[in-house]
């Protein structure tokens, strides 16, 4: 894994490697946030109907 990271940095440069790392890390959190927003919308709709 470390060799792959070093190769990536050597080939595309440090800023691109950091950007890719952050995008990969944030992707999971965005998915969880989307699920939470959808659940909130369902709860609000349920409360309005009752």
Order of alpha helices (4+ residues) and beta strands (2+ residues): alpha-alpha
